[in-house]
Amino acid sequence: MKRRAFLSLTGKVGATAALGLASWRALAQTAATTAPLAAPAASPELLARAAAWHAQCLTLDTHVDAPLVMLRPGFDLGRRYDPAADLSQVDLPRMREGGADAAFFAVYMAQGARTAAGHAESKAKARQLFDVIHTGVGSHPEAALLATEPDDLLRAAQKETRAIFIGMENAWPLGTDLGLVETYYQRGARYITLCHMLNNEVCDASTDTEKPNEHGGLSPFGEQVVREMNRLGMMVDISHTSDATFDDCLRLSRAPIIASHSSCRTLCNHPRNLTDDQLRALRDCGGVAHMTMFNAYVAPVVEAPERTAAMAELRTRFGGHELSPAEQIERREAMKTLNRDFPVKLNTLAQFADHIDHAVKIAGIDHVGIGTDFDGGGGVVGCLDASQLPAITAELIQRGYTQADLQKIWGGNTLRVWRDIKKAAA
Ligand SMILES: [Zn+2]
């Protein structure tokens, strides 16, 4: 059932950046380098084995922000773009090239006002993002299918097509309306990342410095949300939540929980990363921790003051109002210039793989997966877009992972935990 030529382990490299139309943070921390990249130290024999093994794996990336790029006027998911020239990391041709069978496309939005007006705005934005995913995937029936069940991944692989799942990043669009959990489930969402940078009505976030302990974890409404997600068989995603929220979810959830895109705090001390105790807790509940390539969660990044200043200027110039299509293009070009003039130092594929090693050491091979965060700030030297996923396989083979290990990391573990969550619902 699988397929296709191996590619681009030594292929295209260069500057990349993610453009989130609503995500200045992603823009600020995004992958951008003009430094020459070393070719992976890989023998032809290793490349051949990596190609064969990668092709035999069912690969599922649990978090990409492609829908933000899909909002751009004229963007076509069926066309091949370039990370540097187009500030895009995911499209169907590159998923095919990279042997990516499936990905969770995120209905993501930065946290906004927690008022009736703010919640109405978040609902409208969520509707727009669901629409853009449905339309974008639906217009390429030969290349992709909109997927809602674990078995859809197998179905897609058999048909040599891509399975596009939906996850929501930030429960802000729930407002305070429990009924909306099922509404979003009906539209295809199969996990909800409970929060983003700031607290919402559901829970405390790990990075809300103004109110670090507003709810003390999950709010009473958040507890209802977790129960409702359990009832529906949705995956509760604790990436970005506070440690207290993590504990509450663990205590309350009848089903295993996941982290769709988080790395290891022991290797990179960021509050969004998972502690060793959290990795063990995910193991003990049957969950899965998906390692992410977001630059600042792989290793600390020191931003040059010139870049910080230039970013602030860009925000002032384009922030605070809805951008016209022409302004969006203008901003994209300004971002490319900024990336060229003040490149961010990108972390490497080897550093990313160190997180996988550590998570496997602490949680075990059955509890680790991958959520790249492409188009949301993800990407490392050696793996800059969806076409370069086989480089991860090659790196892990070099580190001694077996074919069975890779099958678990690339999707087997995620499918298992998802099925368990559905069983618990039934
Ligand atoms: Zn995120």
Residues whose N, C-alpha, C, O or C-beta is under 5 A from the ligand:
A	BS01	ZN	none
